[in-house]
Amino acid sequence: MFRQRTNGFLLAAVALAVVFTLSACENLSVPKLSANYHFAKANRFFTENQYRKAIAEYELTLSNNPNMTQAYRFLGESYKQLYKPGVDNAENNEKKTKALEALNKAYAIEPNNKDIIYSLGDMYDKLKSFDQAEKLYLRIIELEPTNMSNYYVVAEFYKRYAGEKKEIAQKAESMYLRRIETDPDNPQGYAYMASYLESLQSSDPAKQLSVYDQGLAYRDRIIAIQPNSAEAYVAKGINLWSHAFRFQFLPAEQRMQYARDSEKALQKAIVLDPNYPEPWSWLSVLYKSTLSKLEPEKEARYNADGDKAMERFQDLRKRIAERKKLEEELKKTP
């Protein structure tokens, strides 16, 4: 999710860069007017994902105004978008070098600019240069210690390396906890922590179970804060289903209890929001993958219930799609 949002943030930053750069320029010389012209043109190419054309225009911008920080930043971002991690050839290595050169120039001019720090940190992250990326991401927290989203950014960074070293996994957990401490009444922090724990993998089934138990505890804390959230109950139901499905070493009675608790959580989600499709999908999974195996004498019934639940899920998804289509058509109506 974190990386999927990156381009959206960049496009918004491009728009802001144009506004601030142009509004700050008074009594412009001809070179600076030319720089602004090429900068606006470059930004247009950038938003259209035409990065090679954007690079040419950003370079023309800087030839006319070598002090335009945002031009360096988005020149680096353009090279970054063209760079292919893991590909070792002369052309790709040149893109890497150019991206780092431009982003480091922007950072040298504005060392306290959070957006530039993030851009450079993200590039080092792509290069798997853990130490350089970590230093930059931690700098963002230094600059904005009360901004909760910063802790999430750093935690997600650590999460990508958590499987490599135990101490990095501990750093990720620490960041998620700091996110919670910054705003303990916000359920999102607990959701991040639960999702992180549920993503961890261990070859030791007992350790894996312990991690899932911790995730379940955070799911319960979310429900305590948001008792009417259908989404929170679905997330709890999925966690409980995972207990019943994954941990085959547990006694059948214990796995059955997890399965029944999962069913209760999913049914509660349906009561809270009858038009929410997701609990029906997971009920189908629960019936067909778990309960039918725990009670094989009832397999036919559970499979039938699973089919009905899936039909309900698909029907609700279809209704939502139709409603969305109608809303879009109504927006176009003059």
MOZI-V464021 format. One record per pair of residues at least 12 apart in sequence whose C-alpha atoms are under 10 Angstrom apart, sorted by the first residue. I is the first residue (numbers start at 1). J is the second residue. Records with the same first field share a line. If there is no record, write none. Layout:
I: J  J
This chain:
1: 156
2: 152  153  156  157
3: 122  153  156
6: 119  122
7: 47  49  81
8: 47
9: 115
10: 46  47  74  77  115  119
11: 43  44  46  47  48
12: 47
13: 43  70  74  115
14: 39  40  42  43  44  46  47  70  71  73  74
15: 40  43  44  47
16: 70
17: 39  40  43  69  70  71  74
18: 36  39  40  43  70  71
19: 40
20: 70
21: 36  39  40  68  69  70  71
22: 36  37  39  40
29: 64
30: 64
31: 61  62  63  64  65
32: 61  62  63  64  65  66  68
33: 61  64  65
34: 60  61  62  63  64  65
35: 57  58  59  60  61  62  63  64  65  66  68  71
36: 58  60  61  62  64  65  68  71
37: 57  60  61
38: 54  56  57  58  59  60  61  62  64  71
39: 54  57  58  59  60  61  62  65  68  70  71  74
40: 54  57  58  61  71
41: 53  54  57  58  61
42: 54  55  56  57  58  59  60  61  71  74  75  78
43: 55  57  58  71  74  75
44: 57
45: 57  78
46: 58  74  75  77  78  81
49: 78  81  82
50: 78  81  82
51: 74  75  77  78  79  80  81  82
52: 75  78  79  81  82
53: 78
54: 74  75  78  79
55: 71  74  75  76  77  78  79
56: 75
57: 71  75
58: 70  71  72  73  74  75  76  78
59: 71  72  75
61: 75
62: 75
67: 105  106  109
68: 106  109
69: 102  103  105  106  107  108  109  110  116
70: 102  103  106  110  115  116
71: 102  103  106
72: 99  101  102  103  104  105  106  107  109  116
73: 99  100  101  102  103  104  105  106  107  115  116  117  119  120
74: 99  102  103  106  116  119
75: 98  99  100  101  102  103  106
76: 95  96  97  98  99  100  101  102  103  104  105  106  116  119  120  123
77: 98  99  100  102  103  116  119  120  122  123
78: 95  98  99  102
79: 92  94  95  96  97  98  99  100  102  103
80: 95  96  97  98  99  100  103  119  120  122  123  126
81: 95  96  99  123
82: 95  96  99
83: 95  96  97  98  99  123  126  127
84: 96  126  127
85: 123  125  126  127  128
86: 126  127  128
96: 123  124  126  127
99: 119  120  123
100: 119  120  123  124
101: 120
102: 120
103: 116  117  119  120  121  123
104: 116  117  119  120
106: 119  120
107: 119  120
111: 139
112: 139  140  142  143
113: 140  143
114: 136  137  139  140  141  143  144  150
115: 140
116: 136  140
117: 133  135  136  137  138  139  140
118: 133  136  137  139  140  153
119: 133  136  137
120: 132  133  136  137
121: 133  134  135  136  137  138  139  140  157
122: 134  136  137  157
124: 136
125: 137  157  160
128: 161
130: 157  158  161
133: 154  157
134: 154  157  158
136: 154
137: 150  151  153  154  155  157
138: 150  151  153  154
140: 153  154
141: 153  154
145: 182
146: 179  182  183
147: 179  182  183
148: 176  178  179  180  181  182  183  189
149: 179  189
150: 175  179
151: 172  174  175  176  177  178  179  180  182  189
152: 172  175  176  177  178  179  180  189  192  193
153: 175  176
154: 171  172  175  176
155: 168  169  171  172  173  174  175  176  177  178  179  192  193  196
156: 172  173  175  176  192  196
157: 171  172
158: 170  171  172  173  174  175
159: 171  172  173  175  196  199  200
160: 172
162: 200
163: 200  201  202
169: 196  200
172: 193  196
173: 193  196  197
174: 193
175: 193
176: 189  190  191  192  193  194  196
177: 189  190  192  193
179: 192  193
180: 192  193
184: 225
185: 221  222  225
186: 222  225  226
187: 218  219  221  222  223  224  225  226  232
188: 222
189: 218  222
190: 215  217  218  219  220  221  222
191: 215  218  219  221  222  232  235
192: 215  218
193: 214  215  218  219
194: 211  212  213  214  215  216  217  218  219  220  222  235  236  239
195: 212  215  216  218  219  235  239
196: 211  215
197: 210  211  212  213  214  215  216  218
198: 211  212  213  214  215  216  239  242
199: 211  212  215
200: 212
205: 246  247  248  249  250
206: 247  249  250
208: 243  246  247
209: 242  243  246  247  250
212: 239  240  242  243
213: 239  240  243
215: 236  239  240
216: 235  236  237  238  239  240  243
217: 236
218: 236
219: 232  233  234  235  236  237  239
220: 232  233  235  236
222: 235  236
223: 235  236
227: 272
228: 268  269  271  272  273
229: 268  269  272  273
230: 265  266  267  268  269  270  271  272  273  274  276  278  279
231: 266  269  270  272  273  276  278  279
232: 265  266  269
233: 262  264  265  266  267  268  269  270  272  279
234: 262  263  264  265  266  267  268  269  270  278  279  280  282  283
235: 262  265  266  269  278  279  282
236: 261  262  264  265  266  269
237: 258  259  260  261  262  263  264  265  266  267  268  269  279  282  283  286
238: 259  262  263  265  266  279  282  283  285  286
239: 258  262
240: 255  257  258  259  260  261  262  263  265  286
241: 255  256  258  259  260  261  262  263  282  283  285  286  287  289  290  291
242: 255  258  259  262  286  290
243: 255  256  257  258  259  262
244: 256  257  258  259  260  261  262  286  289  290  291  294
245: 258  259  286  289  290  291  293  294
246: 290
252: 294  295
253: 294
255: 290  291  294
256: 290  291  294  295
259: 286  287  290  291  294
260: 286  291
262: 282  283  286
263: 279  282  283  286  287  291
264: 283
265: 279  283
266: 278  279  280  281  282  283  286
267: 279  280  283
274: 316
275: 312  313  315  316  317  319  320
276: 313  316  317  320
277: 309  310  312  313  314  315  316  317  318  319  320
278: 310  312  313  314  316  317
279: 309  310  312  313
280: 306  308  309  310  311  312  313  314  316
281: 306  307  308  309  310  311  312  313  314
282: 306  309  310  313
283: 305  306  307  308  309  310  313
284: 302  303  304  305  306  307  308  309  310  311  312  313
285: 303  306  307  309  310
286: 302  303  306
287: 299  301  302  303  304  305  306  307  309
288: 300  301  302  303  304  305  306  307
289: 302  303  306
290: 302
291: 303
292: 306
